[in-house]
Amino acid sequence: MIGALISVVLTLIIAGVIIWALQALLPLVPLPAPFHTVINVLITVIVVLVVVYVIAGLFGVVTPIGRL
């Protein structure tokens, strides 16, 4: 159980660094404002889905992607 909690914390730290880096680099790309908003939302949704999938796998939840 302690190992799973440590893995969850490390997963959240790594995901946080990735989302921070992507959102820090996004203003360097010259796009109109609506596209920046859409890309920020997509980045956040994708990172949240990946984190939930990883955490679910750590706690033994069978996910549909895991059965492929």
C-alpha positions, 0 to 999 in steps of 0.5 A, spaced: 500 500 500 505 504 501 508 503 494 502 504 491 501 511 494 509 513 493 507 511 485 501 515 485 505 521 488 510 520 483 505 520 477 502 526 480 509 530 480 511 527 473 504 529 470 504 536 474 511 538 471 509 535 464 503 540 464 507 546 466 512 545 461 506 544 455 503 550 458 509 554 459 511 553 452 504 554 449 505 562 448 511 561 444 507 558 438 503 564 435 496 562 434 489 566 435 487 566 442 481 561 441 486 556 439 490 557 445 484 556 450 482 549 446 489 547 446 490 548 454 483 544 455 485 539 451 492 538 454 488 538 461 483 533 459 489 528 456 493 529 462 487 528 467 485 522 463 492 519 463 493 520 471 486 517 472 488 511 468 495 510 471 492 511 478 486 506 477 492 501 474 496 501 481 490 500 485 488 494 481 482 496 477 481 493 470 480 498 465 478 497 458 484 499 455 488 494 459 484 488 456 486 490 449 
